[in-house]
Amino acid sequence: MLYQSTRDKSLKVSAAYAVAQGISKDGGLFIPESIPSVSLEDIKNLGEMSYGERAVFVFSKFFTDFSEAEIRYCVDGAYNARNFDSESIMELAHLFNGRYMLELWHGPTCAFKDMALQILPYFLTTSVKKLGIDKKVVILVATSGDTGKAALEGFKDVPGTEILVFYPVDGVSAMQKLQMTTQEGENVSVCAIKGNFDDAQTGVKKIFTDPEIAKKLDENGMMFSSANSINWGRLAPQIVYYVSAYAQLVQDGEITLGEKINICVPTGNFGNILAAYYAKRMGVPINKLICASNSNNVLTDFINTGIYDRNRRFYTTISPSMDILISSNLERLLYILSDGDDEYIRKLYAELAQTGRFEVSDGIKEQLLCDFAAGFCSDDETKAAIKETYDKYSYTMDTHTAVAVKVCDDYAAKTNDGLKTVIASTASPYKFSASVLEALDKLPESTDEFSLTDALNEASSMPVPNALSSLKNKEIRFKGAVDKSQMAEAVFGFLNIK
Ligand SMILES: *Cc1c(COP(=O)(O)O)cnc(C)c1O
């Protein structure tokens, strides 16, 4: 399996190269040249395996340049009881007949990003070794809150790596900020930027593709890579849990082998839902991929009209990890839907850079509506969904997951398709305690993070994740904030190079 760039298909590289490099030098994203398949027979067999075994099966289709031993080394290092508080790594909570919450937040930072970021450092260090590269790998991350912490945890003290995370100063929850600013490890740094997530992501992408900066790093024996979902090493692990969820439902007798289900994903950068799309294209019986957005509904409009237009107000919402107007991974979907027309992708993205807008062809519009449905909801609707689910099913969910539940309810009411649905539950409610408690009308007087945690514990009877309660006694290590124009300087400062 080789990988192409979405902006230059003549480029063909190995999986190891795609992971080590992170993003293609032409600004495009690496993408597998074809989509491998899984049969119903495979899915049936996967039902009897552990999560790790399922992961090995899926990865062996994408990382064909890795030996089975290498894949197993990566999988075993990531998906184990040290890192996850669930033996099955992901949990499927049965909300009511036909609706399943795919809980992806049982890892060390309590968000779904752990599913990929626990394994990415293994993929990356293995790739660098395989390629015979003798350089220190510098990971730059732009985060809307959850990726940053998950990447820091994944990469802390990994030999041969340094990691620097940029987050929008007012764009993350108090708990997310505390998680990042107290991060331990010798090779880590965290920096707030005065801007929003899109500014952080655009800044990081610019640094990655600046040849002058690359040269400077090279002279110092270093190279950049990315832990954002632009890195294929982030996408592949996310495919695993969709394949795994379907296999599990069959195994549990909740669905019959071959029965179609819907999958609903709370979406920001389009990475998680793109992984579900891959699962569908590989052969998992999926009807619709339901794309759920908050008030930053650029993707809802895109899927419904074929017009992507980021020229709109940016909202700061109670689901901050989805406060995004430039969804990077959409580029991969468009590349697939245009049959790998790199020239077309270059044209669309040049237009986006110039005008903030593009419109896709009628053929692509049709395909979008065939595979996807899309909807969005406001903060008030998000809170109402949390309250309703709590009252009816005694299930406490976070704000991002709640967006998906609301959009899923709307979809079911509109289409009446009667299909069973898996909803990606992307974060522990403890990461967003204040908003969740407010939705439940249980906000305590004292609103410091730990009073909130206690109040949510009382309301939900869910155990407080140790990873969050232990932050109480940790020292704040990172206090700085820089202007968004100063990001490159911050990188040089962190790396101690001029
Ligand atoms: C990152 C994140 C999302 C959005 O996922 P994308 O892959 O960016 O679409 C949704 N919910 C939570 C809790 C997240 O951390």
The ligand as an SDF file (V2000), in Angstrom:
LIG
                    3D

 15 15  0  0  0  0  0  0  0  0999 V2000
  -11.5310   16.4970   18.5470 C   0  0  0  0  0  0  0  0  0  0  0  0
  -12.8840   16.3000   19.1080 C   0  0  0  0  0  0  0  0  0  0  0  0
  -14.0190   16.2460   18.2810 C   0  0  0  0  0  0  0  0  0  0  0  0
  -13.9320   16.4680   16.7840 C   0  0  0  0  0  0  0  0  0  0  0  0
  -13.2600   15.4430   16.1380 O   0  0  0  0  0  0  0  0  0  0  0  0
  -12.6870   15.6670   14.6480 P   0  0  0  0  0  0  0  0  0  0  0  0
  -11.9050   14.4620   14.3370 O   0  0  0  0  0  0  0  0  0  0  0  0
  -11.8500   16.9050   14.7250 O   0  0  0  0  0  0  0  0  0  0  0  0
  -13.8630   15.8620   13.7680 O   0  0  0  0  0  0  0  0  0  0  0  0
  -15.2320   15.9760   18.8740 C   0  0  0  0  0  0  0  0  0  0  0  0
  -15.3540   15.8010   20.2080 N   0  0  0  0  0  0  0  0  0  0  0  0
  -14.2860   15.8530   21.0370 C   0  0  0  0  0  0  0  0  0  0  0  0
  -14.4870   15.6660   22.5050 C   0  0  0  0  0  0  0  0  0  0  0  0
  -13.0190   16.0940   20.5140 C   0  0  0  0  0  0  0  0  0  0  0  0
  -11.9640   16.1430   21.3440 O   0  0  0  0  0  0  0  0  0  0  0  0
  1  2  1  0
  2  3  1  0
  2 14  2  0
  3  4  1  0
  3 10  2  0
  4  5  1  0
  5  6  1  0
  6  7  2  0
  6  8  1  0
  6  9  1  0
 10 11  1  0
 11 12  2  0
 12 13  1  0
 12 14  1  0
 14 15  1  0
M  END
$$$$
